[in-house]
């Protein structure tokens, strides 16, 4: 059974407004970070979610403990107020985003290595061709 929740935190990280999507499914958390630029209005954030949520690239999932307990409504209000006041990322979200950065870094390294090898092979073939032409006396 899929049991999931999505949470969006929007905060100001100099010089841009940043949104962090945290997706929790079956005790696993994955995150995605997006940059809004100027301060987004609620309607703009909602439009962004509707339009681009399917295209977001979430990080690999990280295990997170699932706690289900009855919580006092006043406590929920306090927690929400406290959460709205502080603008930061959860530790697990940071771990998930770091994992995604590492994967992107590895992909970029392999891609650039392949391009560099292709360029070296092309240069080598060009040098060999020039050497043969010189040797033939042309």
C-alpha positions in Angstrom: 0.0 0.0 0.0 1.3 3.4 -0.9 1.1 5.8 2.0 2.6 9.2 1.0 2.7 12.8 1.7 4.3 15.8 0.0 5.5 18.9 1.8 6.7 22.2 0.2 8.9 24.6 2.1 9.6 28.0 0.5 12.3 30.2 2.0 14.6 33.0 1.2 18.2 31.9 0.5 20.1 35.0 -0.6 19.6 36.2 -3.4 16.7 33.9 -4.5 13.5 32.3 -3.1 13.9 28.6 -3.0 11.3 25.8 -2.7 12.1 22.4 -1.3 9.7 19.5 -2.1 9.8 16.6 0.4 8.0 13.5 -0.7 7.5 10.7 1.9 6.3 7.3 0.7 6.3 4.1 2.7 8.8 5.3 5.2 11.2 6.7 2.6 11.9 10.4 2.0 13.1 12.0 -1.2 13.6 15.7 -1.9 13.8 18.1 -4.7 15.0 21.8 -4.7 13.7 24.4 -7.1 14.6 28.1 -7.4 11.8 30.6 -7.8 13.8 33.8 -8.2 11.6 36.7 -6.9 9.3 36.1 -4.0 6.4 33.9 -5.3 2.8 34.5 -4.4 0.6 31.7 -3.1 -1.2 31.5 -6.5 2.2 31.3 -8.4 3.4 28.5 -6.1 0.2 26.6 -6.7 0.4 27.1 -10.4 4.0 25.9 -10.4 3.1 22.8 -8.5 0.2 22.0 -10.9 2.3 22.6 -14.0 5.8 21.2 -13.1 5.3 18.7 -10.3 5.4 15.7 -12.7 8.8 17.0 -14.2 10.5 17.4 -10.8 13.6 15.2 -10.3 13.5 13.9 -6.8 16.6 12.6 -5.0 17.1 9.0 -4.2 15.0 8.1 -1.2 16.4 8.0 2.4 14.9 5.9 5.2 12.9 7.9 7.7 11.1 6.6 10.7 7.3 6.7 10.5 5.4 7.7 13.7 1.7 7.7 13.8 0.3 9.0 17.1 -2.7 11.0 18.1 -1.6 14.6 18.6 -3.4 17.4 20.5 -4.8 20.0 18.0 -3.3 22.8 20.0 0.1 21.2 19.7 -0.4 20.9 16.0 -1.1 24.6 15.8 2.0 25.4 17.8 4.1 23.1 15.6 2.7 24.7 12.4 3.4 28.2 13.8 6.9 27.2 14.8 7.5 25.6 11.4 6.3 28.7 9.6 8.7 30.9 11.7 11.8 28.9 11.0 12.9 28.7 7.4 15.2 25.8 7.0 15.5 22.3 5.7 15.2 19.1 7.6 18.3 17.0 8.1 16.8 14.2 6.1 15.9 16.5 3.2 19.5 17.8 3.2 20.8 14.2 3.0 18.5 13.4 0.1 19.5 16.6 -1.8 23.2 15.8 -1.2 22.7 12.3 -2.6 21.1 13.9 -5.7 24.0 16.3 -6.1 26.5 13.4 -5.8 24.6 11.5 -8.5 24.6 14.5 -10.8 28.3 15.0 -10.2 29.1 11.4 -11.1 27.0 11.7 -14.3 28.7 14.9 -15.3 32.1 13.4 -14.7 31.4 10.3 -16.9 30.0 12.5 -19.6 32.9 14.9 -19.6 35.4 12.0 -19.5 33.8 10.5 -22.6 33.9 13.8 -24.4 37.5 14.4 -23.5 38.5 10.9 -24.8 36.6 11.5 -28.0 38.4 14.8 -28.5 41.8 13.2 -27.8 41.1 10.4 -30.3 40.1 13.0 -32.9 43.3 15.0 -32.3 45.4 11.8 -32.5 43.7 10.8 -35.8 44.4 14.3 -37.2 48.1 14.1 -36.2 48.4 10.7 -37.8 46.8 12.0 -41.0 49.2 15.0 -41.1 52.2 12.7 -40.5 51.2 10.4 -43.4 50.7 13.4 -45.7 54.1 14.7 -44.8 55.7 11.3 -45.3 54.1 11.0 -48.8 55.6 14.3 -49.8 52.5 16.2 -50.5 
